[in-house]
Amino acid sequence: MRLRIFTEPQQGASYETQLAVAKATEDLGFDAYFRSDHFVKMGDVTGEPGPTDSWITLGALARETSRIRLGTLVTAATFRYPGPLAISVAQVDRMSGGRVDLGLGTGWFEEEHTAYGIPFPSLGERFARLEEQLEILTGLWGTPSGETYTFSGEHYTLNESPALPKPAQAGGPPIIIGGIGAKRTPRLAARYADEYNVPFHQVEDTGAAFDRVRAACSEAGRTKPLVCSAAQVVCCGRDEAELRRRADAIGRQVPELRENGLAGTPGELVDKIGRFAELGAERIYLQVLDMHDLEHLELLAAEVLSKV
């Protein structure tokens, strides 16, 4: 089981704070540093100093780290045209020496779209745009050097693109598709994803979602292995007092966190991660909501990472 650190910088984190977490992620032995791709805070926080662009940030972190993988969970297809997105992700992949994963989704948070003048179409159109973006990204990255790429869809058209730059990883960075949709998500994951992620759901629901995607892969005749993963908010304490202190810091209640996330003593976390592993999960994304509590990461590394 690989453990990845997953952050929500729109809740209030400067680049310097993200850098400190990424460096701790690397130094403590975690597999990856991931971040959300949002422009507006959620819940009862100020969000100051304000949002940071995910791919600009990851490009900087690519030069400040040497081992961990870097990525988004997930980039919103509504935020960027597919051609420029392919360029940005390929550049960061080269800057990192081939350590990038791309999580891509429809986009869902209408408020951030209206706040920054980004169109927010219907869910059906967002899925259609996501599918075209996945086709374009994989097409651009997979086009042989010296050849061009052309695509004509309902929402995007590319004509004889030079399909440059090429990512460091042959064929492009691994693509992560997440969610628990019953039909469209499994179909897209079966066709395009290297990894399928279930975010913030209980163990039983996660297993059912894994099964739907496996069935979609079988129906599509897919033979390439698909990594299954889960994302869970994390809150760990050596005792109840430490656990409650960390829960209070992120505005959550301990019983609710125990039910809906990875919360409790290190032993409790190890046991619950084991339940996800029994379902076939190979990676767990630990959503760290207090990015200033580096001692939390140290505890997770010493008492959880070492035992899963």
C-alpha positions in Angstrom: 0.0 0.0 0.0 1.3 3.4 -1.0 0.3 6.5 1.1 0.0 9.8 -0.7 -0.4 13.2 1.0 -3.3 15.2 -0.5 -3.8 18.9 0.4 -6.5 21.6 -0.2 -4.5 24.8 -0.6 -7.6 26.9 -1.5 -8.5 26.7 2.2 -5.6 29.0 3.0 -2.0 28.1 2.1 0.8 30.1 0.6 3.3 28.5 -1.8 5.8 28.4 1.1 3.3 26.4 3.2 2.8 23.9 0.3 6.6 23.7 -0.2 7.0 22.8 3.5 4.4 20.0 3.3 5.9 18.7 0.0 9.4 18.6 1.5 8.1 16.8 4.6 6.2 14.4 2.3 9.4 13.5 0.6 11.7 13.4 3.6 9.3 11.2 5.6 8.9 8.6 3.0 5.4 9.1 1.6 4.8 8.2 -2.1 3.4 11.5 -3.4 2.3 15.1 -2.8 -1.0 15.9 -4.4 -3.1 19.0 -4.3 -6.7 20.0 -5.2 -7.4 22.3 -8.1 -9.8 25.0 -6.7 -10.0 28.7 -6.8 -12.4 29.4 -4.0 -12.4 28.3 -0.3 -15.1 26.0 1.1 -16.6 26.2 4.6 -15.9 28.5 7.5 -12.4 29.7 6.7 -11.0 32.9 5.2 -9.1 31.2 2.4 -6.3 33.8 2.8 -3.8 34.4 1.3 -6.0 33.2 -1.6 -5.8 30.4 -4.2 -2.7 29.3 -5.9 -2.7 27.8 -9.5 -2.2 24.1 -9.2 0.1 23.6 -12.2 2.3 26.6 -11.6 2.7 25.4 -8.0 3.5 21.8 -9.1 6.0 23.1 -11.6 7.8 24.9 -8.7 7.6 21.9 -6.5 9.0 19.7 -9.3 12.3 21.6 -9.0 12.3 21.5 -5.2 11.8 17.8 -4.8 13.5 14.7 -6.3 11.6 11.5 -5.5 7.9 12.0 -4.7 5.3 11.9 -7.4 3.3 15.1 -7.9 -0.3 15.6 -9.2 -3.8 16.9 -8.9 -6.9 15.4 -7.4 -8.4 16.6 -9.6 -7.9 19.3 -12.3 -11.3 20.6 -13.5 -11.8 20.2 -17.2 -13.8 23.5 -17.1 -10.7 25.5 -16.1 -8.4 25.0 -19.1 -8.5 24.3 -22.8 -7.1 20.8 -23.5 -4.3 21.9 -25.7 -2.8 24.4 -23.2 -3.4 21.9 -20.4 -1.5 19.2 -22.3 1.4 21.7 -22.7 1.4 22.7 -18.9 1.3 19.1 -17.7 3.9 17.9 -20.1 6.2 20.7 -19.1 5.8 20.0 -15.4 6.4 16.3 -16.1 9.7 17.2 -17.8 10.6 19.6 -15.0 10.1 16.7 -12.5 11.9 14.1 -14.5 8.7 12.1 -15.1 7.1 12.2 -11.7 3.6 13.7 -12.6 0.1 12.1 -12.4 -2.9 14.0 -13.8 -6.2 13.7 -12.1 -8.9 15.1 -14.4 -12.6 15.6 -13.7 -15.7 17.5 -14.8 -15.5 20.3 -12.3 -18.3 20.6 -9.8 -18.0 23.8 -7.7 -20.2 26.4 -9.4 -19.2 29.2 -7.0 -15.6 29.2 -8.1 -16.6 29.4 -11.7 -18.9 32.4 -11.2 -16.3 34.1 -9.0 -13.6 34.1 -11.7 -15.7 34.3 -14.9 -15.4 30.6 -15.9 -18.3 29.1 -17.8 -20.1 26.4 -15.9 -22.2 24.3 -18.3 -24.7 21.5 -17.5 -23.4 18.3 -16.0 -24.0 16.5 -19.3 -22.0 19.0 -21.2 -19.2 18.9 -18.6 -19.0 15.1 -19.0 -18.9 15.5 -22.8 -16.1 18.1 -22.5 -14.2 15.9 -20.1 -14.3 13.0 -22.6 -13.1 15.1 -25.4 -10.3 16.5 -23.2 -9.2 13.0 -22.3 -9.1 12.0 -26.0 -7.1 15.1 -26.9 -4.6 14.8 -24.0 -3.8 11.2 -24.7 -3.8 11.9 -28.4 -1.4 14.8 -28.2 1.0 13.0 -25.8 0.8 9.8 -27.9 1.5 11.4 -31.3 5.0 10.4 -32.6 7.6 13.1 -32.8 7.6 14.8 -36.1 3.9 14.0 -36.7 0.9 16.2 -36.1 -2.4 15.7 -34.3 -5.9 16.6 -35.5 -9.1 16.3 -33.7 -12.7 17.4 -34.5 -15.3 17.2 -31.7 -18.4 18.9 -30.6 -16.6 21.2 -28.2 -12.9 21.3 -29.3 -11.1 21.2 -32.6 -7.4 20.9 -33.2 -5.9 21.1 -36.6 -2.4 19.7 -37.3 -1.1 20.5 -33.8 2.7 19.8 -33.5 1.8 17.9 -30.3 4.7 19.4 -28.4 6.2 19.3 -25.9 6.4 15.7 -25.2 6.2 14.6 -21.5 9.1 12.8 -19.9 7.0 9.7 -19.4 6.4 7.9 -22.6 2.8 8.2 -23.7 2.2 10.9 -21.1 1.6 11.0 -17.3 -0.7 8.5 -15.8 -4.3 9.7 -15.8 -6.5 9.4 -12.7 -10.3 9.5 -13.0 -12.4 9.6 -9.8 -16.0 9.6 -8.5 -18.7 7.1 -7.9 -21.0 7.6 -10.9 -22.7 4.4 -11.9 -22.3 4.7 -15.7 -20.3 7.5 -17.3 -17.4 7.5 -14.8 -16.8 3.7 -15.1 -16.9 3.9 -18.9 -14.4 6.8 -19.0 -12.1 5.1 -16.4 -12.1 1.9 -18.4 -11.1 3.7 -21.5 -8.7 6.4 -20.4 -7.6 5.9 -16.8 -4.4 4.4 -15.4 -5.9 4.8 -11.9 -9.5 5.0 -10.6 -10.0 6.9 -7.3 -13.0 6.9 -4.9 -13.0 10.1 -2.8 -14.4 10.3 0.7 -16.7 7.3 0.8 -17.0 4.5 3.3 -15.3 1.2 2.8 -18.4 -0.7 1.5 -19.3 2.1 -1.0 -15.7 2.2 -2.2 -15.8 -1.5 -2.8 -19.0 -1.3 -4.8 -17.5 1.5 -6.9 -14.4 -0.6 -7.6 -16.6 -3.4 -8.7 -18.5 -1.2 -11.2 -15.3 0.0 -12.8 -13.9 -3.5 -13.0 -17.1 -4.6 -14.7 -16.7 -1.7 -17.2 -13.1 -2.7 -17.9 -14.2 -6.3 -18.6 -17.1 -5.1 -20.8 -14.7 -2.9 -22.8 -12.2 -5.8 -23.2 -9.5 -3.9 -21.3 -6.4 -5.9 -20.5 -4.2 -3.2 -19.1 -4.1 -3.2 -15.3 -6.0 -0.4 -13.5 -4.8 0.9 -10.2 -7.6 1.4 -7.6 -7.3 4.0 -4.9 -9.2 5.9 -2.3 -9.0 9.4 -0.7 -9.8 9.9 2.9 -9.6 12.8 5.3 -7.0 12.0 7.9 -6.9 12.8 11.6 -4.5 10.9 13.8 -3.6 11.1 17.5 -1.6 9.0 19.9 -4.5 9.4 22.4 -8.0 10.9 22.5 -6.8 14.3 23.6 -4.4 14.6 20.7 -7.0 13.3 18.3 -9.6 15.8 19.5 -7.1 18.7 19.3 -6.4 17.9 15.6 -10.1 17.4 14.9 -10.9 20.8 16.5 -8.2 22.4 14.3 -10.0 21.4 11.2 -13.5 22.1 12.5 -14.6 18.4 12.6 -16.0 16.1 15.2 -14.1 13.0 16.2 -17.0 10.5 15.9 -17.9 11.8 12.5 -14.3 11.6 11.3 -14.0 8.0 12.6 -17.0 7.1 10.6 -16.3 9.0 7.4 -12.6 9.2 7.2 -9.3 7.8 8.5 -9.4 9.0 12.1 -8.2 7.6 15.4 -5.1 6.2 16.9 -2.3 4.9 14.5 -3.6 1.4 15.1 -7.1 2.3 14.1 -5.8 3.9 10.8 -3.7 0.8 10.0 -6.7 -1.4 10.5 -9.0 0.7 8.3 -6.4 1.0 5.6 -6.2 -2.7 5.6 -9.9 -2.9 4.9 -9.4 -0.8 1.8 -6.5 -3.0 0.8 -8.7 -6.1 1.0 -10.9 -4.4 -1.6 -7.9 -4.0 -4.0 -6.9 -0.5 -3.2 -3.2 0.0 -3.9 -3.0 3.7 -2.9 -4.6 5.8 -0.2 -4.6 9.6 -0.5 -4.5 11.1 3.0 -6.3 14.4 2.9 -4.4 16.7 5.3 -6.5 19.7 6.1 -4.2 21.4 8.6 -1.1 22.1 6.4 0.7 23.8 9.3 0.8 20.7 11.5 3.9 19.0 10.2 4.0 16.9 13.4 0.9 15.2 12.1 2.8 14.0 9.1 5.7 12.8 11.3 3.2 10.7 13.4 1.6 9.3 10.3 5.0 8.4 8.8 6.3 6.8 12.0 3.2 4.9 13.2 1.1 4.3 10.0 3.2 4.4 6.9 5.7 2.0 8.4 3.0 -0.6 9.2 0.8 -0.7 6.0 
